[in-house]
Amino acid sequence: MDPIRFLDAGNTIEFPKSPRSAMSRPLLFLLGFVPLYAPYDLLIRPAWPNGFSMALLLVVVMSAGAVFLSVLFWAAAILGLNQYARFDAAAGVFTYGYETGVTKYGERIIPFAKIEDVSLKIDSWTDGPPSYSVVVKIARERMKTLSAPSKEEAERCVSAINEMLRKARANL
């Protein structure tokens, strides 16, 4: 994950685009074909008897799971979100950019006055360490969640952004 950049003596905080390489989408898409070998090998290639059996039911369930897994890989390749965010204290705006495999890069510029809250979100997982995000609540809109590499970095961002918002509101 690319580090969050503090620019202009802390007056600008930039969350770079998600660290997806140019090959990750095509690789995920191609990886989606691998699980399809199970339905081919279990259902299409062998000559099954015409009647129903418990073995056939097990094979059909396994094949359905493999097809579902392939669809998940393809959805991740096509619909995976790449996002960019920038908080600019001098301009008093939050710039949020986003794209997927099927959409062009779009960008929204949101004034600090429309930001209701900035907070830290911790996602605890059963496997591995927790992940940390900076959550931006915008008036009458969905929250924007920006990934952070560590808890310290996320806390630093939240406090710096809240300080920017406090100064911007004091100048109104």
N, C-alpha and C positions, 0 to 999 in steps of 0.2 A: 504494500500500500504506500502510495506517495505521501510524504509528510505534508502536513498542513503548513502553509507558508504565511508568515507574518511579515508584511511589507510596509514600507513608509513609516518606520518607527512605530509599528503596531496600529497605524490608522487604517490599514487594509488587511483583511484576513481572507485567504484564498484556499478553498478546498479544490484541489485539482481534479480533473476528470478521473473517473474510476480507472484503476490500473488494468484495463483489459488490453491485451495486445491485439494487433490486427488479425492474428491467426486464431484467437480464442473462439470467436463465433463460428467460423468454418469447422474448426476442430470439434467443438461441441455438437454441431450439426452432423458431422460424419460419425462421431461417437454414438449418436442415436441409432445408427444402423446395426451396431454390434448386438444389442439384445434381440433383434429380430431373427437372429440365427436360431434361437430356441423354438419359436413357433414353426419355422421352416423345418428344423430337424425333427421336431416332435409330431407335427400335424401333417405337413405336406409330403415329406419324403416317405415315411413309412406307409404301408398299406394296412389301415385299420379295419377291423371287422365292421360290418354294417350296424351291429347292435350297440346299445349303450353299455358301458362298463364303468366301474369306479376308476380304473386306470385311465380311461379316456377323460373322465371328469377332472382328474388330477392334472393331466396334460393340458386340458383346455384352460384351467385356472392358472397354471404356470405360464402358458402362452399369453393369456390376457395380461398378466403382470409384466411380462417382457414388453408387450406392445405399449402398455402404460408408461413404462420406464423410457422407451424410445420417444414417446410423445413429450415426456418431461424434458429430455435432452434437447429436443427440437424447439420446445417453447423457451427454454433458457437461452438457446442460441439466437432466436428471433426476437424475443420480447425482453431480454435482459437489459436493465436500465443502466445507462452511462450518465452520470450527472456531474455538474460543475457548480460551485457556489462561490460567491465573493461578497464580502461585507466591506463597503467603502464608506468610512466615516466622513471623509471630505465631501463626498457627493450626497451622503445621507441615504444611500440605497443598498438594497440586497439584490444581487443579480443571481438568478437561478437558471442554469442551463441543463438540458436533458436531451437524450436521444436513445433510440432502440435500434435494433437491426432493420426495422421496417419504417422508421420515421426519420425525418431530417432533424438536424440539431435545431432545437427551439430554445428561446431565451426569454425570460420574464424579468423585468426590472420592477422591484417592489420597494416603495419608500419605507424608511424606518418607522414612520408613523403607523403603518399598517401591521407591524410586527407586535403581537400581543405578549409573547413569552419566548424565551430561549432557555432550554434546560438540557440536562444530561440524562441519557437513557442507557441503562445497563441491561443487556440481554445475557442471562445466565444459561449455559448449556449443560446438558448432562455429560457430554464428552468435550473435553478441551476447555480452554480458558474463556471467560466471558468476552463479549464484544461491546464496544462503546460507541455511542452516537450522540451527535448534537441535534436536538429536535427544535425546529423553528416553527412556532405557532403563528400563523398569519390570520388576520381577521377575515371571517367568512370564507375560509379556504381550508383545504386539507393541510395537515402538518407536513413539513419537509424534513426528512431525516438524512443527516450527513454523517457518513462513517468517519470515525477517528481511530488512529492506530493504537492508542493507549488511553488509559483512564486519566493520566496526568495531562496528556495533550487535549483530551476532551474537556476536562475541567478548566484548563487554561483558556481554551476557546470560548467556553460558556461565560467565564468571568470577563474576558476581553470584549466579547460581543455585548454583554449586558452593560458594561461600562460605556461602550459606544452609544448604545440606545439611551442610557441615562443622560449622557452629554447632549445627544440630539434632542431629547425631550426638554432638557433645561433651556436650550436655545430657542425653543418655539415661542 
